[in-house]
Amino acid sequence: MGASDAIAWQRTGLGTEWAPIQSLYPQKIKFVRCYQADEVWSDCAPYSSGTTGHKSTDVLLSCAYFEMVDTADEPSTGDALSLLLHKGGTVCSDGFNDNAANAICRNMGAVGAISWATAGSSTWSATQNEYPINMGDVSCNSVTDEWVDCTYATTANDCDHSQDVLLSCVYFELVDASREPSDGSELSLLLYRGGTVCSDGFDDTAADAVCKAIGGIGAKEWSTTGSGDWADFLKFTRILVDDINCPSADWSECTFTYSTPNCPHAKDILISCEYPAFALVDAAGEPSDGDEPSLLLHRGGTVCMDGFNDYAADAVCRELGASDAISWSSAGFDGDFTLVQNSYDVTIDAVRCYQNDEVWEDCTFDLGNDCHHHKVVLLSCAYFE
């Protein structure tokens, strides 16, 4: 089919809008078995010919047509900035933003984007000029948008190749011993494209690079699994990355070997990361400097106003590097932030700060919440001194 990966699949079910067209086709195969994340169809056999007798089990499928190539026009993993292609053509940067970068990376199976840029008059020119420009005017309005929520034009007549998008994606994730996603505040298993990472070559610089790539400010600690609690998990998981070498704490500058490790699972990496306590985003979900009222986030979730007061606002602004708060309020039901505020979980509640000279570490709060989205905090900060 020529696509890079699947976006989503599901069964048709009974009596749906697909029923008239389903009736035109016989059901040809059943019991498909594909076991590896990088499987090609020829590796998926054996499967059974014939029918289950239930048209409700017919498959609906959507595919991703993005891919990335390097300066030599070779397929790229996207760990470093690479030329973004859609259906064999480049993508114009008109309208492109961080939301679009994250949506496209997620569409290609990554956790999100590391960075994006325009090609300009760089060394990409020899490669990119071989392609038509197939997409422009990309619009992804929310930080949580998936690619199916975005819009775009299939022509870009007012674009030239200097505006082509370069993109890099992060394929790391952290999970706990139950295979559940982890926030990385405690030692967690590091995965890359669903496989583990060997500690050969890994050091503190590499740990910082990994944590920064997944949104942290650096690593707290890292170790190897050894032969302990992770054994049952690891026997069903491949080792995908080995021999990591990071000259700096920027993952795009790191090198590694992929898919051919000579490493036992006892050397798989566990890591925990430091994250900024707070961030501010605007009504589009983009980072905000906080001069105007902005949605307050704590470790990726919103903050309930229950217990929040002027002391808390000042403490948070100081934590963000400002001198004090200008103002704070609740987001309300139908304000400018409705779309973005509903896209986050409320992660802290019942904030208590009692002194005018309070710093955040002296405040207390509850994790989890019984708070509605209309009660989350908007905050603006003063950076004068």
C-alpha positions in Angstrom: 0.0 0.0 0.0 3.1 2.2 0.3 2.3 3.7 3.8 4.8 3.8 6.6 2.6 2.4 9.4 -1.0 2.1 10.6 -2.8 4.9 12.3 -5.6 2.8 13.7 -7.8 -0.2 13.1 -11.0 -1.6 14.3 -13.7 -4.1 13.5 -16.7 -2.9 11.5 -19.3 -4.3 13.9 -22.9 -5.2 13.0 -25.3 -3.0 11.1 -22.9 -0.1 10.4 -22.6 2.3 7.5 -20.1 -0.2 6.0 -22.7 -3.0 5.7 -23.7 -2.3 2.0 -20.2 -2.3 0.7 -19.1 -5.3 2.9 -21.8 -7.4 1.2 -20.1 -6.9 -2.1 -16.9 -8.7 -1.0 -16.2 -12.3 0.2 -14.2 -12.6 3.4 -10.8 -14.1 2.3 -8.5 -14.5 5.3 -8.8 -15.0 9.1 -6.6 -15.7 12.1 -3.8 -13.3 11.0 -0.7 -13.6 13.2 2.0 -10.8 13.2 4.3 -10.8 16.2 7.0 -8.2 15.8 6.6 -4.4 15.7 8.7 -4.1 12.5 7.0 -7.1 10.8 6.5 -7.1 7.0 3.4 -8.9 5.7 5.5 -11.9 4.3 6.5 -12.7 7.9 2.9 -12.8 9.2 2.1 -16.2 7.8 0.6 -18.6 8.5 -2.9 -17.2 8.4 -6.0 -19.1 7.4 -8.0 -18.8 4.2 -11.7 -18.7 4.3 -14.2 -16.9 6.4 -15.3 -16.6 10.0 -18.9 -16.3 8.8 -19.3 -13.0 10.7 -19.0 -9.8 8.6 -18.9 -7.9 11.9 -15.2 -9.0 12.1 -14.2 -7.3 8.9 -11.3 -4.9 9.5 -11.3 -1.1 9.0 -7.8 0.4 8.7 -6.2 3.8 8.3 -2.5 4.3 7.3 0.2 6.8 7.8 1.9 8.1 4.7 4.7 10.1 6.4 8.3 9.1 6.2 11.7 10.8 6.7 14.9 10.8 4.7 18.5 12.0 5.5 20.7 14.2 3.3 21.7 11.2 1.2 18.0 10.5 0.5 18.2 7.3 2.6 15.4 6.3 5.0 15.9 8.0 8.4 14.9 6.9 11.9 14.1 10.6 12.6 16.3 10.7 15.8 18.1 13.7 14.2 16.5 16.3 11.9 15.4 14.7 8.7 13.4 15.8 5.7 9.7 15.1 6.2 7.9 13.5 3.3 4.2 12.9 2.8 3.2 10.5 0.0 6.5 11.1 -1.7 6.6 14.9 -1.5 7.9 17.5 1.0 5.8 19.4 3.5 5.7 23.2 3.4 6.2 25.0 6.8 3.3 27.4 6.2 1.1 27.0 9.3 3.3 24.3 10.7 3.9 24.5 14.5 4.9 22.4 17.5 1.4 20.8 17.7 1.8 19.7 14.1 5.3 18.3 14.7 4.0 16.3 17.7 1.0 15.0 15.9 3.1 13.8 12.9 5.7 12.2 15.1 2.9 10.4 17.1 1.4 9.3 13.7 4.7 7.7 12.9 4.8 5.8 16.1 6.9 8.2 18.2 6.1 9.7 21.6 6.4 13.2 20.2 8.7 15.7 18.4 12.2 16.6 19.6 12.5 19.6 17.2 11.6 20.9 13.8 13.0 23.5 11.4 12.8 24.7 7.9 15.4 23.5 5.4 16.5 27.0 4.3 19.4 27.0 1.9 21.1 24.2 3.7 22.8 21.0 2.7 19.3 19.5 2.1 18.8 21.2 -1.2 20.2 18.5 -3.4 17.8 15.9 -1.9 14.7 18.0 -1.4 14.7 19.4 -4.9 14.0 15.9 -6.2 10.6 15.9 -4.6 7.4 17.8 -5.3 5.9 19.9 -2.5 2.8 17.8 -1.6 1.5 19.5 1.5 1.0 23.0 2.9 -1.1 25.1 5.3 -0.9 22.5 8.0 -3.2 23.4 11.0 -3.1 21.5 14.3 -4.9 23.6 16.9 -4.3 21.7 20.1 -1.3 20.3 21.9 -3.2 17.0 22.1 -4.3 16.9 18.5 -3.7 13.6 16.6 -3.0 13.8 12.9 -6.6 12.9 12.1 -7.6 16.1 13.9 -5.4 18.3 11.7 -6.1 20.0 8.4 -3.9 20.7 5.4 -3.8 21.6 1.8 -2.6 19.0 -0.8 -1.0 21.8 -2.9 1.5 24.4 -1.8 1.8 26.7 -4.8 3.2 29.7 -2.7 5.9 27.5 -1.2 9.5 26.8 -2.3 11.9 24.2 -1.0 13.6 26.5 1.4 10.3 26.2 3.4 10.4 22.4 3.6 10.0 20.9 7.1 12.8 19.1 8.8 11.6 17.0 11.8 13.1 14.8 14.5 11.0 12.6 16.8 11.5 10.9 20.1 10.8 7.2 20.3 11.6 6.7 24.0 9.0 5.7 26.6 9.2 4.7 30.2 7.2 1.9 31.8 7.0 0.2 35.2 7.3 -3.5 36.0 3.6 -3.9 35.1 4.1 -2.6 31.6 2.1 0.5 32.6 3.3 4.0 31.4 5.5 5.7 34.0 6.1 9.4 34.6 9.8 8.6 35.3 9.8 10.1 38.7 11.0 6.7 40.0 13.4 4.3 38.2 11.5 2.9 35.2 12.4 0.7 32.2 13.6 2.6 29.2 12.1 1.5 25.9 12.9 2.6 22.4 10.3 1.7 19.7 9.0 -0.9 22.2 12.4 -2.6 22.8 14.9 -2.2 25.6 18.1 -0.2 25.6 21.4 -1.8 26.5 23.8 0.0 28.9 26.9 -0.5 26.7 28.3 2.9 26.2 25.5 4.5 28.3 26.7 7.2 30.8 25.4 10.3 32.7 25.4 12.4 29.5 23.4 9.9 27.6 20.9 9.7 30.6 20.5 13.5 30.5 20.0 13.4 26.7 17.3 10.7 27.0 15.4 12.6 29.8 15.6 15.9 27.9 14.2 14.2 24.8 11.1 13.0 26.7 10.5 16.4 28.2 12.6 16.4 31.4 15.4 18.7 32.4 17.9 15.9 33.1 18.3 12.6 34.7 18.0 11.9 38.4 19.6 8.5 38.3 20.0 5.4 36.1 21.0 1.8 36.6 20.6 -1.6 35.0 17.8 -4.1 35.6 20.1 -6.9 36.8 18.3 -10.2 37.4 15.6 -8.9 39.7 12.0 -7.9 39.4 12.0 -7.3 35.7 12.8 -10.8 34.5 9.2 -11.8 33.6 8.7 -8.6 31.7 11.9 -8.8 29.8 11.7 -12.3 28.5 9.0 -11.2 26.0 10.8 -8.0 25.0 13.6 -7.5 22.4 16.7 -5.5 23.0 16.8 -2.9 20.2 19.5 -0.3 21.1 23.1 -0.8 22.0 26.5 1.1 22.1 25.0 4.6 22.8 27.5 7.5 22.5 26.4 11.0 23.4 28.9 13.8 23.1 26.4 16.2 24.6 23.0 16.1 26.4 21.3 16.6 23.0 19.8 13.3 21.8 20.0 14.4 18.2 23.8 14.4 18.5 23.9 10.8 19.9 24.8 7.7 18.0 23.9 4.1 18.6 23.5 0.7 17.0 20.0 -0.5 16.3 18.4 -4.0 16.1 21.7 -5.9 16.4 22.7 -5.8 20.1 25.0 -8.3 21.7 23.7 -7.6 25.2 21.8 -9.6 27.9 18.6 -8.3 29.4 20.4 -7.9 32.8 22.1 -4.8 31.2 18.8 -3.1 30.2 18.5 0.5 31.4 16.4 1.8 34.2 16.2 5.6 34.4 14.4 8.3 36.3 14.2 11.9 35.2 13.8 15.4 36.7 10.9 17.4 35.3 10.1 21.1 35.6 7.5 21.5 38.3 5.5 24.1 36.4 4.9 25.3 32.9 2.5 27.8 31.3 0.7 27.4 28.0 -1.6 29.7 25.9 -5.0 28.9 24.6 -3.5 27.0 21.7 -1.4 24.8 24.0 1.8 26.6 23.0 4.4 27.5 25.6 3.7 30.9 27.2 6.0 33.4 29.0 3.1 34.1 31.3 2.9 37.9 30.7 -0.8 37.3 29.9 -3.1 34.8 31.8 -2.0 31.3 30.8 -3.0 27.8 31.7 -0.9 26.6 34.6 0.5 23.0 34.3 2.2 20.9 36.9 4.1 17.9 35.5 1.9 17.8 32.5 -1.5 18.3 34.1 -3.5 21.2 35.3 -3.9 22.7 38.8 -7.2 22.9 40.6 -8.0 26.3 42.2 -9.3 24.6 45.5 -7.1 26.1 48.2 -5.1 28.2 45.7 -4.5 31.8 46.8 -2.3 34.8 46.2 0.6 33.3 48.2 0.4 30.2 46.0 0.4 32.3 42.8 3.5 34.2 43.9 5.2 30.9 44.9 4.5 29.3 41.5 5.7 32.4 39.6 8.9 32.5 41.6 9.4 28.8 40.7 9.0 29.8 37.1 11.7 32.5 37.4 9.5 35.5 37.8 9.4 37.9 40.7 5.7 37.6 41.6 2.3 36.9 40.2 0.3 39.6 38.3 -3.0 37.8 38.6 -4.7 34.4 38.7 -8.2 33.1 38.2 -10.1 30.0 37.3 -10.5 29.1 33.6 -14.3 29.0 33.7 -16.7 27.1 31.4 -16.6 28.8 28.1 -13.5 30.9 27.9 -10.6 31.0 25.5 -8.9 28.0 27.2 -11.9 25.6 27.1 -10.4 23.3 24.4 -6.9 23.1 25.8 -7.9 22.9 29.5 -10.1 19.9 28.8 -7.2 18.1 27.1 -5.3 17.7 30.3 -5.9 15.7 33.4 -6.1 17.8 36.7 -3.1 16.5 38.6 -3.0 18.5 41.8 -5.6 19.9 44.2 -5.9 21.6 47.5 -2.7 23.7 47.2 -1.8 25.3 50.6 0.7 28.2 50.7 0.5 30.3 53.9 3.3 32.9 53.9 3.8 35.9 51.6 7.4 35.0 51.2 6.6 31.3 50.5 8.7 29.3 48.0 7.0 26.4 46.3 8.8 23.7 48.2 7.2 25.0 51.4 3.7 24.6 50.0 1.7 21.4 50.2 -0.9 19.9 47.8 -2.8 16.7 47.1 -2.2 14.5 44.1 -5.2 13.4 42.1 -8.4 15.4 42.3 -12.1 15.7 42.6 -12.0 18.9 40.6 -13.8 20.0 37.4 -11.9 21.4 34.4 -13.6 24.8 34.8 -11.8 25.2 38.1 -8.3 24.9 36.8 -5.9 27.9 37.4 -4.9 30.6 34.9 -1.9 32.6 35.9 0.2 35.5 34.8 3.6 36.5 36.2 5.7 39.6 36.5 9.4 39.4 35.5 10.4 42.8 36.7 13.0 43.1 39.5 
